[in-house]
Amino acid sequence: QVQLVESGGGLVQAGGSPRLSCAASGRTFSTYAMGWFRQAPGKEREFVAAISWRGGITNYADSVKGRFTISRDNAKNTVYLQMNSLKPQDTAVYFCAADFVIRTTPPLPTYWGQGTQVTVSS
């Protein structure tokens, strides 16, 4: 089992470049694929990005491809989401997730953080 805690959200101006972090507890962190999802008000939770357990394979939603970068540091039990060129439509609660496989469509991952709000002002 793994526990996840996100940080790094907040109010950002359009065009900004914040970085989200997700700290994981548990000795098995490096065996899990990790992902970021987001949920805007009134919308379903959607896939944003995922990274394999070694970090060699990444996948992105089309809406963030070229602007967001997912990475991980297994020595620090942490996964990151670097967000660049933010747009107001990126406003959402961002969730970190872990599982052996992170899919872009349901079923959703098993383990989740509590989420961190990112609000992009125009």
C-alpha positions in Angstrom: 0.0 0.0 0.0 1.1 3.6 -0.6 0.0 6.9 0.8 0.2 10.0 -1.5 0.3 13.7 -0.5 0.2 16.4 -3.2 1.6 19.9 -2.9 2.4 22.9 -5.1 -1.0 24.1 -6.1 -2.4 27.6 -5.8 -3.4 30.6 -7.8 -1.4 31.1 -10.9 -1.6 33.6 -13.7 -2.2 32.4 -17.2 1.2 31.5 -18.8 2.7 30.5 -15.4 4.8 27.5 -14.7 4.1 25.9 -11.3 5.4 22.4 -10.4 3.3 20.0 -8.4 4.8 17.4 -6.2 3.5 14.2 -4.9 5.2 12.6 -1.9 4.6 8.9 -1.4 5.1 6.8 1.7 5.7 3.1 1.6 8.7 1.0 0.6 7.0 -0.2 -2.7 6.8 3.3 -4.3 9.3 2.4 -7.0 7.3 -0.6 -8.1 4.2 1.5 -9.0 3.4 3.5 -12.1 2.4 7.0 -11.1 -0.1 9.4 -12.7 -1.7 12.8 -12.4 -5.4 13.3 -12.9 -7.5 16.4 -12.6 -11.1 17.3 -12.0 -12.7 20.6 -12.8 -16.0 21.7 -11.2 -18.9 19.9 -12.7 -16.7 17.6 -14.7 -15.5 14.1 -14.4 -12.0 13.3 -13.3 -9.7 13.1 -16.3 -6.3 11.7 -17.0 -3.4 14.2 -17.3 -0.1 12.3 -17.4 1.5 9.0 -16.3 5.0 7.6 -15.9 6.3 4.1 -15.6 7.9 2.7 -12.5 11.4 3.3 -13.8 10.4 6.6 -15.4 11.3 5.5 -18.9 7.8 5.7 -20.3 5.5 8.7 -20.1 2.1 9.4 -21.5 0.1 12.6 -21.7 -3.4 13.8 -22.5 -3.6 15.6 -25.7 -4.7 18.8 -23.9 -1.4 19.0 -22.0 1.0 17.5 -24.4 4.0 19.8 -25.0 3.1 21.9 -21.9 3.3 19.5 -19.0 6.1 17.2 -18.0 5.8 14.3 -15.5 8.9 13.0 -13.8 9.8 10.9 -10.7 12.6 10.5 -8.3 12.4 7.0 -6.8 15.1 7.9 -4.3 12.9 10.6 -2.9 9.6 8.7 -3.3 8.3 11.7 -5.2 6.6 12.3 -8.5 6.4 15.7 -10.1 4.2 17.5 -12.7 5.9 20.5 -14.3 3.2 22.7 -15.8 4.1 25.3 -18.3 2.0 27.8 -20.3 -1.0 27.4 -18.1 -4.4 28.3 -19.4 -7.6 29.1 -17.5 -9.0 25.8 -18.7 -6.3 24.0 -16.7 -8.1 25.1 -13.5 -8.9 22.0 -11.5 -8.1 19.9 -8.5 -5.0 17.9 -9.4 -4.7 14.4 -8.0 -1.7 12.1 -7.8 -2.4 8.4 -8.3 -0.5 5.1 -8.1 -1.1 1.6 -9.4 0.8 -1.1 -11.3 -0.7 0.3 -14.5 -2.1 3.8 -15.1 -4.7 3.8 -17.8 -6.0 6.8 -19.6 -9.5 5.5 -19.3 -11.3 3.7 -16.5 -10.7 1.7 -14.4 -9.1 4.4 -12.3 -5.9 3.8 -10.3 -6.2 2.2 -6.8 -4.3 4.7 -4.7 -5.0 8.5 -4.6 -3.8 11.6 -2.9 -6.2 14.2 -1.5 -5.7 16.6 -4.4 -4.3 20.1 -4.7 -6.2 23.0 -6.2 -4.7 24.8 -9.2 -6.5 28.0 -10.3 -5.4 29.8 -13.4 -6.4 33.4 -13.7 -6.6 35.1 -17.1 
